């Protein structure tokens, strides 16, 4: 399609992803967010977790890779993300990174994953309004597709820290953002042969997506990009502008990936 070798294209995408990651790391600071939602989305690298052997673990990063990310409910901005395991270490690192990017007190909502609690306390102490949305699921579906989810039959809102506004205790925006991410990158499809073979490629793809989502893709509700709505730029970025970040990239600039068990 391009007249260029596949490996050359992959190398370029990794370099652009690294440049986007470095740019966003600097740009997403002192943010005026008010209501945030956080969640984690599953993906995998090289093979599914149950197929990982001890030899694979020694040679490469393989198996489950979770994308932790947050979204501002008002501007739809995704201020930060992290690739890693679904454990306390990654939760702590992710929430601390989020806290360092905020300029004021916020209301935060997460799901009932227990590792969030200590992570939020460590990062914010009592300077946050934090709530948990517990979803209640019915019985597992019978004789249905492999990935058919259990039916959600209710939700419970729990105030954890501060005084969160019950009207804004929700994870709807971040769950929709996760769906958009999954539909926008072929490697995130659950049943696919287009999955990432290298964690470097996976990380670069996510960084490039986050850059385009925040700065180059008009949000249907906003009519502009989240970055414009949040006051981080005054126009919708073109693909050419994103590619031009390569010239400003610092050597060895990459997004945090924490996959230690």
Protein Blocks (a to p, Z undefined) as FASTA:
>chain_A
ZZpafklmmmmmmmmmmmmmmmmmmmmgoiabfbdcdddddddehiafklpcfklmmmpc
edjddddddddfklopafbdcdddddfklmmmmmmmmmmmpcbdcdddddfbfklmmmmm
mmnomnccddddddddddddehiafklccddfbdcdddfbhjadfklgccklmmmmmmmm
mmmpmklpfbdckbcfbfklmmmmmmmmmmmmmmmmccfklopafklmnopacbdcdfkl
mmmmmmmpcghiacdddfbZZ
